[in-house]
Amino acid sequence: MLKLKLKSLIFILCVNLLFSQEVFSAKKDKQSLARINKEIENKRKATAKLEKEQKKLSEEIRQTQKKMVEIANNVKQYERKLSGFDKQLSDLQWKEFLLNKKIEGNNTELIKIIAVFENISQVPKGYLLISPARIDTVFQSSILLRSLADELTRSTRVYRQDLNDLIKTKDEITVAKTSIHTLTKKVRGEKNKIANLIKNKKSTQKKLTSKQEKNKREIKRLVAESKTIEEFIKKAEKLRKEREKKAKQTKIASTIVVRKASGTAPLPVSGNITTYFGEHTKKGITSKGIYIKPRANSQVISPSDSDVVFSGSFYGFKNLLILHSSDDYYIILGGMKEIFAEEGQNLLSGEPIGEMGDSELYIEIRDKETPINPLKYFKF
């Protein structure tokens, strides 16, 4: 009987223990679930906060780009005026040179005429009384003297007019130089603003883009594997399509709008075309693009909304920039002294991307790997 009660007691204790463990386990699971849910909620809030910050940073970059486009447009207008003043100054300096040469010639003529007058003044006062037989000669000399006097008057009048023109030209040269100095100062100030905005953009971009380094590594790999621009663009195009495919899979819409070249894009820099598409270069190679000679230190802008595919040294250019435009063309720019744009960046049309030295800018447009005449793409 005692054994039976003892067994019953043990059984009850075991049941209570098991029940307590289940209760404890359930309570523990409930606490774990609550903790996990809290972590999920915290991560959701953190993600939402991050997305909000990224959106804010993206908007900051966009506003910075708009300011850069606005200031770059001012610089472009100033540089266009500077080119006009450069031409005016060159013409005035040439005019000054010609006037100086002309005045030198007039000086020589005046000296000759004055010398003749000095010779005539040496004739004795009583010459006619002493030698009346020479009256005809003296009469002829007086006619010559009157002719010389008329020539002297005319030469003096021309000389005076040339001097007035020279003074006026020198004044105009001074005005032109002052205007160039003032505009150059304004350009320098605007470029300083752009430099600060570029610095701000880069700083904001670093906070925003985590994929940029990965993109740079991929681009470096493509450059290392490519021997020509055609080969590089072919591989870059393949890489871009892969990214587009991934973007569509994650429901991110592509920003590329396919259209044909319409000849409306602004030139990256103002200047004169020195080599046309299809012409032979100095090296005897058929040009796949055009060469433009701008004013020294001119800014270079993006001709369209674009993504920076490559920025650096490649294919014989110290500073080469390859853009993929929003209308699905590749724009190749070479010969800049300095490049502001970096791989992976998005650019607005008119945004400053670099600065020239005293060299020519090479511009090439490609439809995929095929070069097309830039005159069909840009507005001249």
FENLINPE-V408070 format. One record per residue. N is the residue number from 1. BURIAL is + if it has 24 or more other C-alpha atoms within 12 Angstrom, else -. Layout:
N_BURIAL, N_BURIAL
This chain:
1_-, 2_-, 3_-, 4_-, 5_-, 6_-, 7_-, 8_-, 9_-, 10_-, 11_-, 12_-, 13_-, 14_-, 15_-, 16_-, 17_-, 18_-, 19_-, 20_-, 21_-, 22_-, 23_-, 24_-, 25_-, 26_-, 27_-, 28_-, 29_-, 30_-, 31_-, 32_-, 33_-, 34_-, 35_-, 36_-, 37_-, 38_-, 39_-, 40_-, 41_-, 42_-, 43_-, 44_-, 45_-, 46_-, 47_-, 48_-, 49_-, 50_-, 51_-, 52_-, 53_-, 54_-, 55_-, 56_-, 57_+, 58_+, 59_-, 60_-, 61_+, 62_+, 63_-, 64_+, 65_+, 66_+, 67_+, 68_+, 69_+, 70_+, 71_+, 72_+, 73_+, 74_+, 75_+, 76_+, 77_-, 78_+, 79_+, 80_+, 81_+, 82_+, 83_+, 84_-, 85_+, 86_+, 87_-, 88_-, 89_+, 90_-, 91_-, 92_+, 93_+, 94_-, 95_-, 96_+, 97_-, 98_-, 99_+, 100_-, 101_-, 102_-, 103_+, 104_-, 105_-, 106_+, 107_-, 108_-, 109_-, 110_+, 111_-, 112_-, 113_+, 114_-, 115_-, 116_-, 117_-, 118_-, 119_-, 120_-, 121_-, 122_-, 123_-, 124_-, 125_-, 126_-, 127_-, 128_-, 129_-, 130_-, 131_-, 132_-, 133_-, 134_-, 135_-, 136_-, 137_-, 138_-, 139_-, 140_-, 141_-, 142_-, 143_-, 144_-, 145_-, 146_-, 147_-, 148_+, 149_-, 150_-, 151_-, 152_+, 153_-, 154_-, 155_+, 156_+, 157_-, 158_-, 159_+, 160_-, 161_-, 162_+, 163_+, 164_-, 165_-, 166_+, 167_-, 168_-, 169_+, 170_+, 171_-, 172_-, 173_+, 174_-, 175_-, 176_+, 177_+, 178_-, 179_+, 180_+, 181_-, 182_-, 183_+, 184_+, 185_-, 186_+, 187_+, 188_+, 189_-, 190_+, 191_+, 192_-, 193_+, 194_+, 195_+, 196_-, 197_+, 198_+, 199_-, 200_-, 201_+, 202_+, 203_-, 204_+, 205_+, 206_-, 207_-, 208_+, 209_+, 210_-, 211_-, 212_-, 213_-, 214_-, 215_+, 216_+, 217_-, 218_+, 219_+, 220_-, 221_-, 222_+, 223_+, 224_-, 225_-, 226_-, 227_-, 228_-, 229_+, 230_+, 231_-, 232_+, 233_+, 234_+, 235_+, 236_+, 237_+, 238_-, 239_-, 240_+, 241_-, 242_-, 243_-, 244_-, 245_-, 246_-, 247_-, 248_-, 249_-, 250_-, 251_-, 252_-, 253_-, 254_-, 255_-, 256_-, 257_-, 258_-, 259_-, 260_-, 261_+, 262_-, 263_-, 264_-, 265_+, 266_+, 267_+, 268_+, 269_+, 270_+, 271_+, 272_-, 273_-, 274_-, 275_+, 276_+, 277_+, 278_-, 279_-, 280_-, 281_-, 282_-, 283_-, 284_-, 285_-, 286_-, 287_+, 288_+, 289_+, 290_+, 291_+, 292_+, 293_+, 294_+, 295_+, 296_+, 297_+, 298_+, 299_+, 300_+, 301_+, 302_+, 303_+, 304_+, 305_+, 306_+, 307_+, 308_+, 309_+, 310_+, 311_+, 312_+, 313_-, 314_+, 315_+, 316_-, 317_-, 318_-, 319_+, 320_+, 321_+, 322_+, 323_+, 324_+, 325_+, 326_+, 327_+, 328_+, 329_+, 330_+, 331_+, 332_+, 333_+, 334_+, 335_+, 336_+, 337_+, 338_+, 339_+, 340_+, 341_+, 342_+, 343_+, 344_+, 345_+, 346_+, 347_+, 348_+, 349_+, 350_+, 351_+, 352_+, 353_+, 354_+, 355_+, 356_+, 357_-, 358_-, 359_-, 360_+, 361_+, 362_+, 363_+, 364_+, 365_+, 366_+, 367_+, 368_+, 369_+, 370_-, 371_+, 372_+, 373_+, 374_+, 375_+, 376_+, 377_+, 378_+, 379_-, 380_-
